Amino acid sequence: MSRAHPAGPKHGDLIGPSPLPAIPGPAAELTAGVWPVGADRDQTGTLCISGVPVTEVAERFGTPVLVMDADDLRTRARDYVRAFTDPSGRAEVTIYYAGKAFLAAAVVRWLRDEGLGMDVCSGGELACVLAAGMPANRVLFHGNNKSAAELRTALGAGVGRIVVDSHDELDRLAAIAHDEGVRAPVLIRVTLGVEAHTHEFIATAHEDQKFGFSLASGSASRAVRRAAHHPDLELIGVHSHIGSQIFVASGFEVAAQRAVGFLADLRAMDGIEIGELNLGGGMGIRYTEADEPLDIAAMGPALLQTVVAECDRRGVPVPRLAFEPGRAIVGPSTVTVYEVGTVKRRSLDGGRKRTYISVDGGMSDNIRTALYDADYTVTLANRIAPAAPELSRVVGKHCESGDIVIRDAWLPGDVVPGDLLAVAATGAYNRSMASNYNMVGRPPVVAVDGGRLRTVLRRETLTDMFHLDPGLTEPPITPTP
Ligand SMILES: *Cc1c(COP(=O)(O)O)cnc(C)c1O
């Protein structure tokens, strides 16, 4: 079942009934695969990330704070590179990290040093990765509406690949390349008609979404022909991305087969040989115990094998391959630590009760619950509680009833103001989608690296926000926290 919410804000009072999560085991248990590899509890029961107690992070950096296990992130990157190395040596593979999941200089440098490239989808993301030291030829530029200025900047910087998403963009890019006297390196983004969600995928000709050129309508082969024969464009390859938070390897397999079929048709009918096939990202991660993510070590080699076999069957040379995981690299590395401010008990229909626990962040640092009905795992982080678990809802401090961090969680009945809660797997699409709604500053990201704490992004202050408003100078009161 896809839990994506169509659009617009979701209000707490409109949320329908949903199955409640199972009552957890011992309160101290940290579900495997949900928490960073370096997460454990010390003898006082305090949650530690790579040996550093989150209480210490909270004291030094305030709350809310995102705490990243640097080893976890680097290990995942390495695991991807290893899993997508073709043992037969026939397919050369590049892993591009999808920067939109979370970008900061430290992350760009770690991933660069692990041999990954970077996928960006705006001029801002492009500037960030270049400034952080990612070589331009390892950058791939996405987006369905890149501006002329963004395209010009990307070409000027020597970006390795520009993924063209429309005929308008193809014209625009070619004109800019002509002006600049360069040939623009392009991939053509193709909508294969395979759309994958968490536990299922659909493979139809139905392509009712904004990205790419449609395969079914012939638009994709037209775009490839135009790019192949355009003097100002250099056709590098073809791109496909089938979705996000995917747990079914078969979605990727079907996409790979269709893509190779497309390459075979191009070769047979147009005499065009495609040198590179990018199969996108979307590999799912474990947010809760119920999620069973892909086993990358098994899936990688199997998928490469499918591509090679399909190429042999269709009589096309094996192209260079590329993948673009974002969430799967950074998501599990990070936890958000909040301080509890208030606790209320509410009666539900049928005599049940729910404990509302308000924390000092909310939809400004985690919009995914309101936007996608996302589920997360939470734990009491500063101690182990003896009290029996109560059905709880973790809510933020914003002026919206839909400001929910976790809809249904079992938390000890003795949680009180001042306790710390940690929410797992918040590394992807949390800080990068954060806002300063209600003039709440966006939280810092702090990495634990080799047992030491280091600032990846500092907290956004009231002074930062005041600087945007020409009618304001310095804040007259001390900003919180
Ligand atoms: C979002 C996106 C990704 C990364 O998706 P994840 O779910 O974070 O792995 C990769 N490629 C493209 C084109 C995307 O839009």
PDBQT file of the ligand as one rigid body, heavy atoms in Angstrom, charges set to zero:
ROOT
HETATM    1  C1  LIG A 501      15.009  11.571  -5.599  1.00  0.00    +0.000 C 
HETATM    2  C2  LIG A 501      15.803  10.974  -6.666  1.00  0.00    +0.000 A 
HETATM    3  C3  LIG A 501      16.808  10.060  -6.351  1.00  0.00    +0.000 A 
HETATM    4  C4  LIG A 501      17.076   9.568  -4.956  1.00  0.00    +0.000 C 
HETATM    5  O1  LIG A 501      15.973   8.946  -4.401  1.00  0.00    +0.000 OA
HETATM    6  P1  LIG A 501      16.150   8.145  -3.013  1.00  0.00    +0.000 P 
HETATM    7  O2  LIG A 501      14.777   7.648  -2.731  1.00  0.00    +0.000 OA
HETATM    8  O3  LIG A 501      16.601   9.139  -1.994  1.00  0.00    +0.000 OA
HETATM    9  O4  LIG A 501      17.146   7.078  -3.232  1.00  0.00    +0.000 OA
HETATM   10  C5  LIG A 501      17.578   9.581  -7.390  1.00  0.00    +0.000 A 
HETATM   11  N1  LIG A 501      17.378   9.991  -8.667  1.00  0.00    +0.000 NA
HETATM   12  C6  LIG A 501      16.409  10.867  -8.997  1.00  0.00    +0.000 A 
HETATM   13  C7  LIG A 501      16.232  11.265 -10.401  1.00  0.00    +0.000 C 
HETATM   14  C8  LIG A 501      15.586  11.383  -8.012  1.00  0.00    +0.000 A 
HETATM   15  O5  LIG A 501      14.620  12.250  -8.346  1.00  0.00    +0.000 OA
ENDROOT
TORSDOF 0
